[in-house]
Amino acid sequence: MKFALATTAAFLAAGTAHAGGYVAPVVEPAPAPVVAPVVDAGSDWSGFYAGLQYGQGDGELSSLDGSTDFDAYGVHAGYNRDFGRFVLGGELDYNRLDIDTVDEKGDLARLRARAGYDMGRFLPYVTLGAARVSADLGAVDLKETAFTYGIGGEFKVTERVSVGAEYTRQDFDDVGDIDGLNLDTDMVQLRASFRF
């Protein structure tokens, strides 16, 4: 009987020890780190660039009925300075004009300022400057300087190569030293540039 009581007491003590025994502490996981949203700081458009362009245009002489089409192809070179979100620069370009209605070709040179908005790999911009045209249109020896303005956009294919499109307008007054003879031209061009 003493053995049975001792066994029962041992059994109860063991059950009690087991019920209130060692319990591993509960460790709560550390909170996930707060990650700020990724903001595109923009691509750096600063530096020199040069390239080629090709496009088509339309020219209209004010004293003549109708208009003439032309192809324009040439080269450009410039410099941009990136100020964060805004990009300012200047560009010089030369275009050879292949005019549909005459056999002779013309020349168009422009010096322009550019102002754009850095959207990362894409740069929309406006442009304003001076244009000089010279062409032999048969009866009219055309040589005149005027304002040029337009809009465009460039996309960086790589950090060194960009492609783009541009629309520009040139309004020449009193061309060929003839009062009232004005030439208005619109031109759309595709461009490819290499950045240095």
PALUM-10072 format. One record per residue: z, x, y of N, C-alpha, C in turn; chain; residue number from 1; residue in one letter. Coordinates in nm, 3 decimals, padded with zeros to 5 digits, m for minus. Layout:
// PALUM-10072
((Z; X; Y); (Z; X; Y); (Z; X; Y); "A"; NUM; "A") ...
// end
This chain:
// PALUM-10072
((00.000; 00.081; m00.117); (00.000; 00.000; 00.000); (00.000; 00.086; 00.124); "A"; 1; "M") ((00.078; 00.195; 00.121); (00.078; 00.285; 00.235); (m00.060; 00.345; 00.254); "A"; 2; "K") ((m00.125; 00.370; 00.142); (m00.261; 00.426; 00.150); (m00.357; 00.326; 00.213); "A"; 3; "F") ((m00.345; 00.199; 00.182); (m00.431; 00.095; 00.237); (m00.406; 00.079; 00.386); "A"; 4; "A") ((m00.279; 00.086; 00.428); (m00.249; 00.075; 00.571); (m00.303; 00.197; 00.648); "A"; 5; "L") ((m00.289; 00.315; 00.586); (m00.340; 00.435; 00.652); (m00.490; 00.430; 00.664); "A"; 6; "A") ((m00.556; 00.383; 00.562); (m00.702; 00.373; 00.564); (m00.747; 00.272; 00.668); "A"; 7; "T") ((m00.679; 00.160; 00.676); (m00.713; 00.057; 00.775); (m00.691; 00.108; 00.916); "A"; 8; "T") ((m00.577; 00.179; 00.935); (m00.549; 00.234; 01.068); (m00.654; 00.338; 01.106); "A"; 9; "A") ((m00.694; 00.422; 01.011); (m00.797; 00.523; 01.038); (m00.931; 00.457; 01.070); "A"; 10; "A") ((m00.961; 00.352; 00.995); (m01.087; 00.282; 01.015); (m01.091; 00.218; 01.154); "A"; 11; "F") ((m00.980; 00.153; 01.194); (m00.971; 00.090; 01.326); (m00.978; 00.195; 01.437); "A"; 12; "L") ((m00.912; 00.308; 01.417); (m00.914; 00.415; 01.517); (m01.054; 00.471; 01.532); "A"; 13; "A") ((m01.123; 00.486; 01.418); (m01.260; 00.538; 01.422); (m01.353; 00.439; 01.492); "A"; 14; "A") ((m01.335; 00.309; 01.464); (m01.418; 00.207; 01.529); (m01.392; 00.203; 01.678); "A"; 15; "G") ((m01.266; 00.218; 01.718); (m01.231; 00.219; 01.859); (m01.288; 00.342; 01.928); "A"; 16; "T") ((m01.279; 00.457; 01.862); (m01.333; 00.579; 01.920); (m01.484; 00.569; 01.935); "A"; 17; "A") ((m01.547; 00.506; 01.834); (m01.693; 00.492; 01.841); (m01.733; 00.396; 01.953); "A"; 18; "H") ((m01.657; 00.287; 01.969); (m01.693; 00.188; 02.071); (m01.675; 00.245; 02.210); "A"; 19; "A") ((m01.582; 00.327; 02.234); (m01.559; 00.381; 02.367); (m01.593; 00.528; 02.375); "A"; 20; "G") ((m01.679; 00.573; 02.285); (m01.714; 00.714; 02.279); (m01.802; 00.760; 02.394); "A"; 21; "G") ((m01.856; 00.877; 02.376); (m01.939; 00.942; 02.479); (m02.066; 00.861; 02.506); "A"; 22; "Y") ((m02.087; 00.834; 02.629); (m02.210; 00.766; 02.672); (m02.280; 00.859; 02.769); "A"; 23; "V") ((m02.407; 00.888; 02.740); (m02.483; 00.978; 02.828); (m02.499; 00.915; 02.965); "A"; 24; "A") ((m02.487; 00.994; 03.073); (m02.501; 00.937; 03.208); (m02.645; 00.889; 03.231); "A"; 25; "P") ((m02.655; 00.783; 03.306); (m02.787; 00.728; 03.341); (m02.838; 00.802; 03.464); "A"; 26; "V") ((m02.953; 00.866; 03.448); (m03.011; 00.941; 03.560); (m03.129; 00.860; 03.613); "A"; 27; "V") ((m03.121; 00.822; 03.738); (m03.231; 00.747; 03.797); (m03.340; 00.845; 03.840); "A"; 28; "E") ((m03.464; 00.807; 03.819); (m03.572; 00.898; 03.859); (m03.576; 00.916; 04.011); "A"; 29; "P") ((m03.615; 01.036; 04.050); (m03.625; 01.066; 04.192); (m03.735; 00.979; 04.254); "A"; 30; "A") ((m03.716; 00.936; 04.378); (m03.820; 00.855; 04.442); (m03.948; 00.937; 04.457); "A"; 31; "P") ((m04.059; 00.868; 04.445); (m04.188; 00.936; 04.460); (m04.202; 00.987; 04.602); "A"; 32; "A") ((m04.260; 01.107; 04.618); (m04.276; 01.160; 04.753); (m04.370; 01.072; 04.836); "A"; 33; "P") ((m04.340; 01.061; 04.963); (m04.424; 00.982; 05.054); (m04.543; 01.068; 05.092); "A"; 34; "V") ((m04.661; 01.017; 05.060); (m04.783; 01.091; 05.090); (m04.852; 01.024; 05.208); "A"; 35; "V") ((m04.876; 01.101; 05.311); (m04.945; 01.046; 05.428); (m05.089; 01.017; 05.392); "A"; 36; "A") ((m05.146; 00.912; 05.448); (m05.286; 00.882; 05.418); (m05.376; 00.996; 05.466); "A"; 37; "P") ((m05.480; 01.020; 05.390); (m05.573; 01.128; 05.424); (m05.660; 01.081; 05.539); "A"; 38; "V") ((m05.659; 01.156; 05.647); (m05.740; 01.123; 05.763); (m05.848; 01.229; 05.775); "A"; 39; "V") ((m05.973; 01.185; 05.784); (m06.083; 01.279; 05.799); (m06.078; 01.339; 05.938); "A"; 40; "D") ((m06.048; 01.468; 05.944); (m06.036; 01.533; 06.074); (m06.171; 01.560; 06.136); "A"; 41; "A") ((m06.280; 01.530; 06.069); (m06.412; 01.554; 06.123); (m06.465; 01.689; 06.079); "A"; 42; "G") ((m06.596; 01.696; 06.080); (m06.662; 01.821; 06.045); (m06.682; 01.901; 06.172); "A"; 43; "S") ((m06.680; 02.030; 06.163); (m06.696; 02.113; 06.282); (m06.845; 02.130; 06.312); "A"; 44; "D") ((m06.888; 02.076; 06.426); (m07.028; 02.082; 06.467); (m07.055; 02.196; 06.564); "A"; 45; "W") ((m06.955; 02.280; 06.591); (m06.973; 02.389; 06.686); (m07.069; 02.495; 06.632); "A"; 46; "S") ((m07.149; 02.552; 06.721); (m07.234; 02.663; 06.684); (m07.380; 02.642; 06.721); "A"; 47; "G") ((m07.457; 02.747; 06.697); (m07.600; 02.745; 06.725); (m07.675; 02.681; 06.608); "A"; 48; "F") ((m07.788; 02.621; 06.639); (m07.873; 02.563; 06.536); (m08.019; 02.571; 06.580); "A"; 49; "Y") ((m08.108; 02.562; 06.485); (m08.253; 02.561; 06.513); (m08.321; 02.486; 06.400); "A"; 50; "A") ((m08.440; 02.432; 06.429); (m08.508; 02.357; 06.325); (m08.645; 02.307; 06.366); "A"; 51; "G") ((m08.694; 02.213; 06.287); (m08.827; 02.156; 06.303); (m08.816; 02.005; 06.322); "A"; 52; "L") ((m08.918; 01.946; 06.388); (m08.923; 01.802; 06.402); (m09.067; 01.752; 06.394); "A"; 53; "Q") ((m09.080; 01.628; 06.349); (m09.210; 01.562; 06.345); (m09.190; 01.414; 06.373); "A"; 54; "Y") ((m09.283; 01.357; 06.448); (m09.273; 01.215; 06.475); (m09.399; 01.160; 06.537); "A"; 55; "G") ((m09.390; 01.036; 06.577); (m09.502; 00.968; 06.640); (m09.456; 00.901; 06.767); "A"; 56; "Q") ((m09.553; 00.882; 06.857); (m09.519; 00.822; 06.983); (m09.632; 00.737; 07.037); "A"; 57; "G") ((m09.602; 00.676; 07.150); (m09.695; 00.588; 07.218); (m09.690; 00.621; 07.366); "A"; 58; "D") ((m09.807; 00.640; 07.427); (m09.814; 00.668; 07.570); (m09.897; 00.564; 07.641); "A"; 59; "G") ((m09.852; 00.524; 07.761); (m09.923; 00.422; 07.837); (m09.940; 00.467; 07.982); "A"; 60; "E") ((m10.066; 00.478; 08.027); (m10.095; 00.508; 08.166); (m10.098; 00.377; 08.244); "A"; 61; "L") ((m10.028; 00.373; 08.357); (m10.009; 00.247; 08.429); (m10.140; 00.189; 08.484); "A"; 62; "S") ((m10.237; 00.273; 08.520); (m10.359; 00.221; 08.582); (m10.469; 00.190; 08.480); "A"; 63; "S") ((m10.443; 00.219; 08.352); (m10.543; 00.194; 08.249); (m10.493; 00.086; 08.153); "A"; 64; "L") ((m10.587; 00.009; 08.102); (m10.550; m00.093; 08.004); (m10.524; m00.027; 07.869); "A"; 65; "D") ((m10.424; m00.079; 07.798); (m10.395; m00.030; 07.665); (m10.309; 00.095; 07.665); "A"; 66; "G") ((m10.294; 00.150; 07.547); (m10.210; 00.269; 07.529); (m10.273; 00.356; 07.423); "A"; 67; "S") ((m10.218; 00.473; 07.409); (m10.267; 00.566; 07.308); (m10.152; 00.614; 07.223); "A"; 68; "T") ((m10.178; 00.636; 07.097); (m10.077; 00.688; 07.005); (m10.093; 00.840; 06.994); "A"; 69; "D") ((m09.986; 00.904; 06.955); (m09.993; 01.049; 06.934); (m09.894; 01.090; 06.827); "A"; 70; "F") ((m09.924; 01.202; 06.763); (m09.830; 01.269; 06.672); (m09.765; 01.383; 06.750); "A"; 71; "D") ((m09.639; 01.407; 06.724); (m09.567; 01.514; 06.791); (m09.493; 01.597; 06.686); "A"; 72; "A") ((m09.518; 01.726; 06.686); (m09.449; 01.814; 06.591); (m09.414; 01.943; 06.662); "A"; 73; "Y") ((m09.301; 02.002; 06.623); (m09.260; 02.122; 06.693); (m09.130; 02.180; 06.642); "A"; 74; "G") ((m09.064; 02.254; 06.731); (m08.941; 02.327; 06.698); (m08.834; 02.295; 06.802); "A"; 75; "V") ((m08.709; 02.314; 06.762); (m08.598; 02.295; 06.855); (m08.489; 02.398; 06.827); "A"; 76; "H") ((m08.410; 02.426; 06.929); (m08.295; 02.517; 06.916); (m08.190; 02.473; 07.017); "A"; 77; "A") ((m08.063; 02.487; 06.979); (m07.958; 02.445; 07.070); (m07.821; 02.497; 07.029); "A"; 78; "G") ((m07.722; 02.451; 07.103); (m07.584; 02.488; 07.078); (m07.496; 02.366; 07.098); "A"; 79; "Y") ((m07.400; 02.344; 07.007); (m07.302; 02.236; 07.018); (m07.163; 02.295; 07.027); "A"; 80; "N") ((m07.076; 02.225; 07.098); (m06.933; 02.259; 07.103); (m06.854; 02.136; 07.064); "A"; 81; "R") ((m06.776; 02.148; 06.956); (m06.698; 02.037; 06.903); (m06.559; 02.039; 06.967); "A"; 82; "D") ((m06.522; 01.931; 07.036); (m06.393; 01.921; 07.103); (m06.298; 01.827; 07.028); "A"; 83; "F") ((m06.312; 01.817; 06.898); (m06.230; 01.726; 06.819); (m06.315; 01.610; 06.774); "A"; 84; "G") ((m06.309; 01.502; 06.846); (m06.393; 01.387; 06.814); (m06.522; 01.386; 06.895); "A"; 85; "R") ((m06.526; 01.454; 07.008); (m06.644; 01.454; 07.093); (m06.716; 01.588; 07.084); "A"; 86; "F") ((m06.849; 01.580; 07.083); (m06.933; 01.700; 07.071); (m07.028; 01.703; 07.190); "A"; 87; "V") ((m07.029; 01.815; 07.262); (m07.121; 01.834; 07.374); (m07.210; 01.953; 07.343); "A"; 88; "L") ((m07.334; 01.946; 07.391); (m07.425; 02.057; 07.365); (m07.549; 02.050; 07.451); "A"; 89; "G") ((m07.636; 02.146; 07.427); (m07.764; 02.152; 07.498); (m07.873; 02.194; 07.400); "A"; 90; "G") ((m07.995; 02.150; 07.429); (m08.106; 02.179; 07.337); (m08.235; 02.199; 07.413); "A"; 91; "E") ((m08.316; 02.292; 07.365); (m08.451; 02.316; 07.415); (m08.546; 02.288; 07.300); "A"; 92; "L") ((m08.651; 02.207; 07.325); (m08.747; 02.182; 07.219); (m08.890; 02.188; 07.273); "A"; 93; "D") ((m08.982; 02.214; 07.181); (m09.125; 02.217; 07.214); (m09.197; 02.131; 07.111); "A"; 94; "Y") ((m09.288; 02.046; 07.161); (m09.367; 01.959; 07.075); (m09.515; 01.976; 07.106); "A"; 95; "N") ((m09.594; 01.987; 07.003); (m09.740; 01.986; 07.016); (m09.783; 01.841; 06.997); "A"; 96; "R") ((m09.861; 01.789; 07.091); (m09.904; 01.650; 07.088); (m10.048; 01.641; 07.041); "A"; 97; "L") ((m10.070; 01.565; 06.937); (m10.204; 01.538; 06.886); (m10.238; 01.394; 06.927); "A"; 98; "D") ((m10.315; 01.381; 07.037); (m10.341; 01.251; 07.099); (m10.463; 01.187; 07.034); "A"; 99; "I") ((m10.449; 01.060; 06.995); (m10.554; 00.992; 06.919); (m10.684; 00.973; 06.996); "A"; 100; "D") ((m10.677; 00.943; 07.126); (m10.797; 00.904; 07.200); (m10.877; 01.019; 07.258); "A"; 101; "T") ((m10.825; 01.140; 07.252); (m10.899; 01.256; 07.304); (m10.898; 01.368; 07.201); "A"; 102; "V") ((m10.992; 01.460; 07.216); (m11.001; 01.571; 07.122); (m10.899; 01.680; 07.153); "A"; 103; "D") ((m10.859; 01.690; 07.278); (m10.766; 01.796; 07.318); (m10.623; 01.763; 07.275); "A"; 104; "E") ((m10.544; 01.865; 07.264); (m10.403; 01.847; 07.231); (m10.320; 01.868; 07.357); "A"; 105; "K") ((m10.197; 01.820; 07.353); (m10.106; 01.835; 07.466); (m09.980; 01.908; 07.427); "A"; 106; "G") ((m09.900; 01.938; 07.527); (m09.774; 02.009; 07.506); (m09.662; 01.931; 07.574); "A"; 107; "D") ((m09.548; 01.925; 07.510); (m09.429; 01.861; 07.567); (m09.310; 01.951; 07.541); "A"; 108; "L") ((m09.250; 01.999; 07.649); (m09.129; 02.083; 07.639); (m09.015; 02.010; 07.708); "A"; 109; "A") ((m08.896; 02.018; 07.647); (m08.782; 01.945; 07.702); (m08.656; 02.031; 07.698); "A"; 110; "R") ((m08.575; 02.019; 07.802); (m08.443; 02.080; 07.809); (m08.345; 01.966; 07.829); "A"; 111; "L") ((m08.254; 01.948; 07.730); (m08.169; 01.829; 07.732); (m08.024; 01.860; 07.702); "A"; 112; "R") ((m07.936; 01.779; 07.758); (m07.794; 01.781; 07.722); (m07.773; 01.674; 07.616); "A"; 113; "A") ((m07.674; 01.699; 07.526); (m07.641; 01.602; 07.421); (m07.491; 01.577; 07.422); "A"; 114; "R") ((m07.454; 01.451; 07.402); (m07.313; 01.414; 07.388); (m07.301; 01.324; 07.266); "A"; 115; "A") ((m07.214; 01.363; 07.172); (m07.202; 01.288; 07.047); (m07.058; 01.262; 07.009); "A"; 116; "G") ((m07.042; 01.181; 06.903); (m06.911; 01.146; 06.850); (m06.902; 01.194; 06.706); "A"; 117; "Y") ((m06.806; 01.280; 06.679); (m06.789; 01.341; 06.547); (m06.730; 01.239; 06.450); "A"; 118; "D") ((m06.811; 01.195; 06.354); (m06.765; 01.101; 06.251); (m06.761; 01.171; 06.114); "A"; 119; "M") ((m06.726; 01.298; 06.115); (m06.725; 01.375; 05.991); (m06.860; 01.440; 05.970); "A"; 120; "G") ((m06.930; 01.397; 05.865); (m07.062; 01.455; 05.837); (m07.172; 01.389; 05.918); "A"; 121; "R") ((m07.141; 01.281; 05.990); (m07.241; 01.209; 06.069); (m07.210; 01.224; 06.217); "A"; 122; "F") ((m07.313; 01.252; 06.297); (m07.298; 01.271; 06.441); (m07.399; 01.184; 06.516); "A"; 123; "L") ((m07.358; 01.066; 06.566); (m07.445; 00.991; 06.656); (m07.434; 01.051; 06.797); "A"; 124; "P") ((m07.543; 01.048; 06.872); (m07.541; 01.111; 07.004); (m07.640; 01.045; 07.099); "A"; 125; "Y") ((m07.618; 01.072; 07.228); (m07.713; 01.036; 07.333); (m07.761; 01.165; 07.397); "A"; 126; "V") ((m07.880; 01.159; 07.456); (m07.938; 01.279; 07.514); (m08.003; 01.247; 07.648); "A"; 127; "T") ((m07.999; 01.343; 07.741); (m08.055; 01.325; 07.874); (m08.099; 01.462; 07.925); "A"; 128; "L") ((m08.217; 01.467; 07.988); (m08.262; 01.595; 08.040); (m08.395; 01.586; 08.112); "A"; 129; "G") ((m08.466; 01.697; 08.111); (m08.595; 01.708; 08.180); (m08.705; 01.736; 08.078); "A"; 130; "A") ((m08.823; 01.680; 08.104); (m08.939; 01.699; 08.015); (m09.058; 01.743; 08.098); "A"; 131; "A") ((m09.138; 01.832; 08.040); (m09.261; 01.881; 08.105); (m09.376; 01.856; 08.009); "A"; 132; "R") ((m09.476; 01.778; 08.054); (m09.592; 01.749; 07.971); (m09.716; 01.811; 08.035); "A"; 133; "V") ((m09.806; 01.858; 07.951); (m09.937; 01.903; 07.999); (m10.039; 01.869; 07.893); "A"; 134; "S") ((m10.149; 01.806; 07.940); (m10.255; 01.764; 07.849); (m10.382; 01.741; 07.929); "A"; 135; "A") ((m10.494; 01.758; 07.864); (m10.624; 01.731; 07.925); (m10.673; 01.599; 07.867); "A"; 136; "D") ((m10.670; 01.493; 07.949); (m10.712; 01.362; 07.903); (m10.852; 01.328; 07.953); "A"; 137; "L") ((m10.939; 01.423; 07.953); (m11.076; 01.401; 08.000); (m11.082; 01.407; 08.151); "A"; 138; "G") ((m11.079; 01.291; 08.216); (m11.088; 01.286; 08.362); (m10.958; 01.327; 08.429); "A"; 139; "A") ((m10.849; 01.325; 08.357); (m10.718; 01.355; 08.415); (m10.661; 01.481; 08.351); "A"; 140; "V") ((m10.632; 01.580; 08.436); (m10.561; 01.700; 08.390); (m10.412; 01.674; 08.412); "A"; 141; "D") ((m10.345; 01.643; 08.307); (m10.209; 01.592; 08.315); (m10.109; 01.707; 08.310); "A"; 142; "L") ((m10.034; 01.723; 08.418); (m09.922; 01.819; 08.421); (m09.815; 01.755; 08.506); "A"; 143; "K") ((m09.702; 01.728; 08.445); (m09.597; 01.660; 08.520); (m09.461; 01.683; 08.456); "A"; 144; "E") ((m09.355; 01.675; 08.539); (m09.217; 01.687; 08.494); (m09.145; 01.555; 08.521); "A"; 145; "T") ((m09.059; 01.515; 08.429); (m08.987; 01.388; 08.444); (m08.855; 01.394; 08.369); "A"; 146; "A") ((m08.779; 01.284; 08.381); (m08.656; 01.269; 08.304); (m08.689; 01.224; 08.163); "A"; 147; "F") ((m08.607; 01.265; 08.068); (m08.615; 01.217; 07.931); (m08.476; 01.174; 07.887); "A"; 148; "T") ((m08.469; 01.070; 07.808); (m08.341; 01.021; 07.760); (m08.362; 00.956; 07.624); "A"; 149; "Y") ((m08.254; 00.944; 07.548); (m08.268; 00.885; 07.416); (m08.138; 00.884; 07.337); "A"; 150; "G") ((m08.152; 00.841; 07.211); (m08.039; 00.836; 07.118); (m08.082; 00.897; 06.985); "A"; 151; "I") ((m07.985; 00.942; 06.910); (m08.018; 01.000; 06.780); (m07.895; 01.008; 06.691); "A"; 152; "G") ((m07.917; 01.061; 06.573); (m07.808; 01.081; 06.479); (m07.843; 01.192; 06.383); "A"; 153; "G") ((m07.741; 01.269; 06.345); (m07.758; 01.377; 06.248); (m07.660; 01.359; 06.134); "A"; 154; "E") ((m07.703; 01.398; 06.015); (m07.617; 01.394; 05.897); (m07.618; 01.532; 05.831); "A"; 155; "F") ((m07.498; 01.586; 05.805); (m07.487; 01.716; 05.739); (m07.506; 01.701; 05.589); "A"; 156; "K") ((m07.616; 01.757; 05.538); (m07.638; 01.762; 05.394); (m07.545; 01.867; 05.334); "A"; 157; "V") ((m07.535; 01.981; 05.400); (m07.437; 02.085; 05.369); (m07.377; 02.127; 05.503); "A"; 158; "T") ((m07.286; 02.222; 05.502); (m07.227; 02.268; 05.628); (m07.329; 02.341; 05.715); "A"; 159; "E") ((m07.440; 02.385; 05.656); (m07.542; 02.458; 05.733); (m07.669; 02.379; 05.759); "A"; 160; "R") ((m07.697; 02.279; 05.679); (m07.823; 02.205; 05.690); (m07.794; 02.060; 05.728); "A"; 161; "V") ((m07.865; 02.012; 05.831); (m07.852; 01.872; 05.871); (m07.990; 01.811; 05.889); "A"; 162; "S") ((m07.997; 01.681; 05.868); (m08.120; 01.606; 05.891); (m08.086; 01.491; 05.985); "A"; 163; "V") ((m08.188; 01.443; 06.057); (m08.160; 01.335; 06.151); (m08.285; 01.267; 06.200); "A"; 164; "G") ((m08.263; 01.169; 06.285); (m08.371; 01.094; 06.349); (m08.334; 01.074; 06.495); "A"; 165; "A") ((m08.437; 01.060; 06.579); (m08.414; 01.052; 06.722); (m08.521; 00.966; 06.789); "A"; 166; "E") ((m08.479; 00.884; 06.883); (m08.571; 00.809; 06.969); (m08.555; 00.861; 07.111); "A"; 167; "Y") ((m08.666; 00.893; 07.178); (m08.661; 00.938; 07.316); (m08.769; 00.868; 07.399); "A"; 168; "T") ((m08.744; 00.863; 07.529); (m08.841; 00.807; 07.623); (m08.857; 00.904; 07.739); "A"; 169; "R") ((m08.980; 00.918; 07.784); (m09.013; 01.001; 07.899); (m09.095; 00.915; 07.997); "A"; 170; "Q") ((m09.059; 00.916; 08.124); (m09.130; 00.840; 08.227); (m09.182; 00.938; 08.332); "A"; 171; "D") ((m09.312; 00.959; 08.331); (m09.376; 01.053; 08.425); (m09.441; 00.974; 08.538); "A"; 172; "F") ((m09.410; 01.010; 08.663); (m09.467; 00.943; 08.780); (m09.573; 01.031; 08.846); "A"; 173; "D") ((m09.676; 00.965; 08.900); (m09.782; 01.034; 08.975); (m09.840; 01.151; 08.898); "A"; 174; "D") ((m09.879; 01.127; 08.775); (m09.933; 01.234; 08.692); (m10.070; 01.276; 08.743); "A"; 175; "V") ((m10.100; 01.403; 08.725); (m10.228; 01.457; 08.771); (m10.243; 01.451; 08.922); "A"; 176; "G") ((m10.130; 01.447; 08.994); (m10.130; 01.436; 09.141); (m10.203; 01.312; 09.190); "A"; 177; "D") ((m10.202; 01.207; 09.111); (m10.264; 01.081; 09.150); (m10.153; 00.981; 09.177); "A"; 178; "I") ((m10.143; 00.936; 09.303); (m10.038; 00.841; 09.339); (m10.053; 00.712; 09.258); "A"; 179; "D") ((m09.942; 00.665; 09.205); (m09.940; 00.540; 09.131); (m09.985; 00.550; 08.987); "A"; 180; "G") ((m10.026; 00.669; 08.942); (m10.065; 00.686; 08.802); (m09.943; 00.736; 08.724); "A"; 181; "L") ((m09.882; 00.645; 08.651); (m09.759; 00.677; 08.578); (m09.786; 00.677; 08.429); "A"; 182; "N") ((m09.715; 00.763; 08.358); (m09.725; 00.773; 08.213); (m09.588; 00.751; 08.153); "A"; 183; "L") ((m09.578; 00.647; 08.071); (m09.453; 00.617; 08.000); (m09.475; 00.644; 07.852); "A"; 184; "D") ((m09.388; 00.722; 07.793); (m09.402; 00.757; 07.651); (m09.274; 00.724; 07.575); "A"; 185; "T") ((m09.291; 00.674; 07.454); (m09.182; 00.653; 07.360); (m09.212; 00.736; 07.237); "A"; 186; "D") ((m09.109; 00.795; 07.178); (m09.130; 00.884; 07.064); (m09.014; 00.871; 06.966); "A"; 187; "M") ((m09.048; 00.863; 06.838); (m08.949; 00.863; 06.730); (m08.980; 00.983; 06.641); "A"; 188; "V") ((m08.877; 01.064; 06.615); (m08.897; 01.186; 06.537); (m08.792; 01.200; 06.428); "A"; 189; "Q") ((m08.832; 01.263; 06.318); (m08.741; 01.308; 06.214); (m08.718; 01.457; 06.234); "A"; 190; "L") ((m08.594; 01.500; 06.210); (m08.557; 01.638; 06.240); (m08.482; 01.701; 06.123); "A"; 191; "R") ((m08.496; 01.831; 06.110); (m08.417; 01.908; 06.013); (m08.370; 02.034; 06.085); "A"; 192; "A") ((m08.242; 02.064; 06.072); (m08.183; 02.177; 06.145); (m08.104; 02.267; 06.052); "A"; 193; "S") ((m08.101; 02.394; 06.085); (m08.020; 02.494; 06.015); (m07.916; 02.546; 06.112); "A"; 194; "F") ((m07.788; 02.543; 06.073); (m07.680; 02.586; 06.161); (m07.640; 02.730; 06.128); "A"; 195; "R") ((m07.617; 02.807; 06.234); (m07.581; 02.948; 06.219); (m07.431; 02.969; 06.223); "A"; 196; "F") 
// end
